[in-house]
Amino acid sequence: MAGNSQPTTDHGPRATDKPLAIVLASGGMDSCVTTAMANLDYRLALLHVAYGQRTEARELRAFHALADFYRAEHRLVCRLDHLRQIGGSSLTDPNLAVEPANLQRQGIPSSYVPFRNAHFLSIAVSWGEVLGAHKIFIGAVAEDSSGYPDCRPEYYAAFNRVIRAGTKPETRIEILTPVIHMRKSEIVRRGRELNAPFELTWSCYQGESVACGVCDSCALRLRAFEEAGVDDPLPYAQRPSYTRGEGNVRAENKSCGPVESKHSKR
């Protein structure tokens, strides 16, 4: 599945009796805090998947910065170009516009990449079997996110059953979702407690040098930091207050772009 994958970067085993865990790290704030939480009890193997998303290059930079910060024992970067070829998402299809922020949206947004997390988890399980990992951490958020169906608790419970049915008898790998029931503001506060490096992360769906501030991901992040009473260290082209609702009002009257994007230049 992980065609065109890059070689594993292996810094060798550490002098510790901690077990090994794989962390799926996009480079965003949720995966950053998830990495910080995993780092408390596990040695780290960080996995990043590029799939032709608009901010692919910027997310990869964030991933490597986080892997360096946490001195990950292993790191692996894989490419899934078929997700871009399949399309169906504004993150991977340049013909679909990134929707402006709407934090009251009831349906599934156009940024949903069909069944994306199953591809990511499959790679993590394969790598975990080889490395002898015990856990797979993923920063999925259910209650205060964009409404993606593959971020629900029942999805991960089902995937854990698939792992048990489809791996070697001696394999003991379990998916953990430590932030899945948290609000984004709670994730920010937990990150502060753990000194998570938010300044190294990236969340915007379309900008790679300056975050747009008006896509769903920027809106969720800005609202979370404001509710948590913490300054967001990232630069933004626009910085509405989503706790007061002004962000959605502004977004109704303008699109998310134009914001510099590597994907739009392809």
C-alpha positions in Angstrom: 0.0 0.0 0.0 2.8 2.4 0.8 4.2 2.7 -2.7 7.1 5.1 -3.2 7.8 5.1 0.5 11.0 6.6 1.8 13.5 4.6 3.8 13.1 4.4 7.6 15.3 6.8 9.5 16.5 4.8 12.5 18.5 6.4 15.3 18.9 3.0 17.1 17.5 1.7 20.3 17.7 3.9 23.4 18.7 2.8 26.9 15.2 2.5 28.2 12.8 -0.2 29.1 9.8 1.7 27.7 7.9 -0.2 25.0 7.7 1.2 21.4 4.7 3.0 20.0 4.0 4.2 16.5 2.4 7.7 16.3 0.7 8.9 13.2 1.8 12.5 12.9 0.4 14.8 10.4 2.2 17.8 11.8 -1.0 19.4 13.2 -1.8 20.4 16.7 -3.8 17.2 17.5 -1.0 14.9 16.4 1.5 17.1 18.2 -0.2 16.7 21.5 -0.8 13.0 20.9 2.9 12.6 20.3 3.6 14.5 23.6 1.2 12.1 25.4 2.7 9.0 23.9 6.2 10.2 24.8 5.4 10.0 28.5 5.3 6.2 28.4 6.7 5.0 25.1 9.7 5.1 22.8 8.5 6.8 19.6 8.3 5.7 15.9 6.7 8.6 14.0 4.8 7.9 10.8 3.8 10.5 8.3 1.7 10.0 5.1 1.7 12.4 2.2 -1.2 11.9 -0.2 -1.2 14.9 -2.5 -2.9 17.3 -0.1 -2.6 21.0 -0.8 -0.2 21.7 2.1 1.8 18.5 1.7 5.2 20.2 1.8 4.4 22.3 4.8 3.0 19.4 6.8 6.1 17.3 6.0 8.3 20.1 7.4 6.2 20.1 10.6 6.4 16.4 10.9 10.2 16.3 10.7 10.4 19.2 13.2 8.2 17.3 15.6 10.3 14.1 15.1 13.4 16.0 15.8 11.9 17.7 18.9 10.9 14.4 20.4 14.0 12.6 19.2 11.9 9.8 17.6 13.8 6.5 17.5 12.3 5.8 14.1 10.6 7.8 11.5 8.9 6.8 8.2 7.4 8.9 5.5 5.1 7.3 2.9 3.3 8.5 -0.2 -0.2 7.5 -1.2 -0.6 9.2 -4.5 -3.7 7.2 -5.4 -5.7 9.2 -2.9 -5.1 12.3 -5.0 -5.9 10.3 -8.2 -9.2 9.1 -6.6 -10.0 12.7 -5.6 -13.4 13.5 -4.1 -11.9 15.9 -1.6 -11.0 19.6 -1.7 -7.7 18.8 0.0 -6.6 16.7 -3.0 -8.6 17.9 -6.0 -7.5 21.4 -7.3 -10.9 21.7 -9.0 -12.7 21.7 -5.7 -12.5 24.8 -3.6 -11.7 24.7 0.0 -14.9 25.7 1.8 -14.9 28.7 4.1 -15.2 28.0 7.8 -18.6 27.0 9.1 -18.4 25.6 12.6 -22.1 25.0 12.6 -22.0 22.7 9.6 -24.1 19.5 10.1 -22.9 17.5 7.1 -19.5 16.1 6.1 -17.3 18.9 4.6 -15.7 18.7 1.2 -12.3 18.4 2.9 -13.1 14.8 3.9 -10.7 12.4 2.1 -12.7 9.2 1.5 -11.7 6.5 4.0 -8.2 8.1 4.4 -7.5 6.9 7.9 -7.9 3.3 7.0 -4.9 3.7 4.6 -2.8 5.4 7.3 -3.6 2.8 9.9 -2.8 -0.1 7.6 0.7 1.2 7.1 1.1 1.8 10.8 0.0 -1.8 11.6 2.4 -3.3 9.0 5.3 -1.2 10.3 4.3 -2.0 13.9 4.5 -5.7 13.2 8.0 -5.3 11.9 9.2 -3.1 14.7 7.5 -5.0 17.4 5.4 -2.0 18.5 2.8 -2.4 21.1 0.6 0.7 20.4 -0.5 2.9 17.5 -1.4 6.5 18.5 -3.5 8.7 16.3 -4.8 12.2 17.1 -8.4 11.7 16.0 -10.9 14.1 17.5 -14.7 13.2 17.4 -16.7 15.8 19.2 -15.0 19.1 18.3 -13.8 18.5 14.8 -15.0 18.7 11.2 -17.3 15.7 11.4 -15.2 13.2 9.5 -16.7 9.7 9.8 -13.3 8.0 10.2 -12.7 10.0 13.4 -15.4 8.3 15.5 -14.6 6.0 18.5 -16.5 3.1 16.9 -14.3 3.3 13.8 -11.2 2.6 15.9 -12.9 -0.1 17.9 -13.7 -1.9 14.7 -10.2 -1.4 13.4 -8.7 -2.9 16.5 -10.8 -6.0 15.8 -9.4 -6.1 12.2 -5.9 -5.9 13.6 -6.5 -8.9 15.9 -8.0 -10.9 13.1 -5.4 -10.0 10.5 -2.0 -10.1 12.2 0.3 -12.8 13.5 -0.8 -14.6 16.7 2.0 -13.1 18.7 1.3 -9.6 17.5 -0.2 -7.4 20.2 -0.9 -4.0 18.6 -3.7 -1.7 19.8 -4.8 1.6 18.4 -5.0 4.4 21.0 -6.9 7.6 20.5 -6.1 9.7 23.6 -7.7 13.0 22.5 -10.7 11.6 20.7 -13.2 12.8 23.4 -11.5 16.1 24.1 -12.6 19.5 22.8 -9.9 21.3 20.8 -9.4 23.8 23.7 -8.8 20.9 26.1 -6.2 19.6 23.6 -4.5 23.0 23.7 -4.4 23.0 27.5 -3.1 19.5 27.7 -0.4 20.5 25.2 0.6 23.4 27.3 0.9 21.1 30.4 3.2 18.8 28.4 5.2 21.7 26.8 4.1 20.6 23.3 5.8 22.7 20.6 2.8 24.2 19.0 5.1 26.6 17.1 6.3 23.7 15.0 2.9 22.5 13.9 0.7 23.4 10.9 -3.1 23.1 10.5 -4.2 25.2 7.6 -5.8 23.4 4.7 -4.4 25.6 2.0 -1.6 28.0 3.0 2.0 26.9 3.3 3.7 30.1 4.4 0.9 31.9 6.2 -2.2 30.2 7.4 -5.4 31.5 5.8 -7.4 31.8 9.0 -10.7 31.1 7.3 -10.8 27.4 6.5 -12.4 24.9 8.8 -9.1 23.7 10.2 -7.8 27.2 10.9 -11.2 28.1 12.5 -11.2 25.1 14.8 -7.6 25.8 15.8 -8.1 29.6 16.4 -11.2 28.9 18.4 -9.4 26.3 20.5 -6.5 28.6 21.4 -8.9 31.5 22.2 -11.1 29.3 24.4 -8.0 28.0 26.2 -6.6 31.5 26.8 -3.4 30.6 24.9 -1.7 32.6 22.1 -1.5 30.6 18.9 2.1 31.1 17.6 1.3 30.6 13.9 1.0 33.5 11.4 -2.4 34.1 9.8 -3.5 36.1 6.8 -6.8 36.7 8.7 -7.4 36.1 12.4 -11.1 36.2 13.2 -12.5 35.5 16.6 -14.5 32.3 16.3 -15.6 32.3 19.9 -17.6 35.4 19.2 -18.9 34.0 15.9 -17.3 36.7 13.8 -15.3 34.2 11.8 -18.3 32.5 10.3 -19.9 35.9 9.4 -16.8 36.9 7.5 -16.4 33.6 5.8 -19.9 33.8 4.4 -18.9 36.8 2.4 -15.5 35.6 1.0 -13.8 32.4 0.0 -10.7 31.0 1.6 -8.4 32.1 -1.1 -6.2 33.1 -2.6 -3.5 31.8 -0.3 -0.2 30.6 -1.6 -0.3 26.8 -2.1 2.1 24.3 -3.5 -0.8 22.2 -4.7 -2.2 25.0 -6.9 1.1 25.3 -8.7 1.2 21.6 -9.9 
